[in-house]
Amino acid sequence: MMMTRLNARKFKAIGFYLLSWILSCLLFASFDFYNSSEENYVFSFIFIFQFALLIGLSHGIYDVVVLEDDRDHRPIWVAVLIRTSYFIVAIFSNIAICVFIWSIYSTGEMIGEESFKLLWLLLKTPLVQLFMLYSFLMGYLITFVRSVHKKFGTRVFINTILGKYQEPSEEDRIFMLIDLRNSTTIAEELGHFKYSNFLRDYYRFVSNCCEENRGEIYQIAGDGAYLTWPLKSCLKKPRPVTCFYDLQICLDRTKKTFLKNYGVAPTFKGAAHCGKVIVSEVGNFGSEIAYHGDVLNTTARLETLCAKIGQEFIVSEEFVSKMPEIKKLYPQKQGFFELKGKKKTISVYSLHFPLTEKTE
């Protein structure tokens, strides 16, 4: 059975925690080995590596499965208190498990008087106490890095750290604008507080579908969101199109939940275009990665055509010419249109993708 993109996203997230804990524990071990004159390095290395695997898996499962990675809406003081308690229990428990497993090789039994003595002896050791404090702090650091990574996305997060966009550079990119239908009416019916919760749930699905199709959310402004992909990442699979219809399928499946909670279910329309843009980091304090170019304006103008021509998803001819397997989506030419602010007309296509189908 083929793994779904949702499960792949969860495994990828758990893998991040696992790798982060392995690297952090090996870093501690390297300093210990450098400053220590002990010859029993094998036991220390195996013990620390075993601990890293256990704590990495438990931390990943706790955040990704228990908290569902994006639904932890508890008050901050409650979240901090529970997470602090979790780290204390997890660190102690995983050290105990490592000791019990190791005692099988040394005493022949997993849990016994000797294993408890060994555990108590280790817990009284200054180095182990330092390691427990280090692990507690690393737990919060890894959680923080994961939160920042989720906010900015893998590519932007890495490139920001490396300072790649301090100088403007040119890229070939695809932009897709997703716009919530009837947002003004929905806002008036729900009120600003309930409407905010409605948008929160709606954009959670938008961001998940974008991530599962290896895209990035560039901007969210009110009821609209710009999603973007490097053109080269979509030359084998039409990821923007797949993302659009993944979201449509997702919202269709959760329609009853939205109706139950809000009395209305979200529907949306969208447009996509591609071309060259300039990307750079703008601002000093509170800076952000910004894209400049005619592609974004054209995408926005295309999206406004959806209502005029009665289509839910329209794209430019340039987009159609670049996407693989696009003929399976039955592109229909809607004609040439003169967009606001542009001198030349642009050829527009609509795409049709039934909910009963799905592009892999």
C-alpha positions, 0 to 999 in steps of 0.5 A: 500500500502506497504511503499517503502524503499526510503520513509522509509529512508525519514521518518526515516531522518525526525524522526531524526530531530523531535526527536533531536528538541524535546530533545533539546527543553526539555533540555532548558525547564528543565533548565528554570523550574529549575531556575524559580520560576513561577508556570505556567509550563503547558503553558511553557511546551506545548508551547516549545513542540509544537514549537519543533514539528513544527520546527522539522518537518519543518527542516526535510522537508527542508533538506530531501524533499526540498534539497532531503537530498543528492543533496545540491551542492551549494557553501558553502557561499550560503548554509550558507546564505540560511540556516541562513535565513531559521532558522531565518524565521522558528524560528520566524514563528513557535513561531508565530504559537504557539502563534496563536494556544494558543490564540484560548484557551485564547481569542477564536480567532486565529489571532487578536489584542490580539494574536499579542499583546501576540506575541510582548510581548513574543518577547520582553521577555529576556527568549524568546530571549535567546530561539530563539538564543538557537534554532538558534545554535541548528539548526546548531548543529542538521544539523552538527550531521546529516551530520556526521551521514550520513557520518559514518552511524548509527552503526559506528557513535554510536560505535565511540562516545561510544569508542567501537572499541578502542580495537580490537574485532571479528565480523561475517560480510558479505562483498560485493564488487561493481565494476564499469565496464569499468571505465578506458574507461569511465574516458578517454572519459569523462575527469577527471572533468566530470568523477568525477561528474559521480562517484558522481551520481553513488555512490549516488545511491550506498549509498542510496541502501546500506542505504535502505538495512541497510548496511554500506559503508566501503570503496570507492576506485576509481571505487570500493566500499566495503559494509558490514553487520553484519551477524546476521542482514541478517539471515532473509532477504538476504540484500546484495543480495537485495541491489545489485539488488536494485542498478541494478534496480535503475541504469536501471531506471536512464539510460536515465538520465546518457546517457543524462548527460554523454553519458554513463550509469554505469554498475557494477559487484560484489561479496560477502563473509562472515566470521570473521573479526577483527574490530578496530579503527586505527590511532590517528588524522584522525582515522577510523574504519578498518576491518582486515581479510581474508574475504576482500581479498577473496571478492576482489579475487572473484570479479576479477572472474566475468569477467573471468567466464562471471557473474555479481554477484558471491558469495562463498559457505559459503555465500550461506549457510548462506543466507535465501531464497537464492534458489529463486535467482537460485544459480548456482555452477560455480566450484572450483577456486584457488584464488590468494594468497590462498592455498585452492580452493573455491567453487563459485556460481553465482546468477541470479535475473531478473530486473522484480522481487524484493526481499522484 
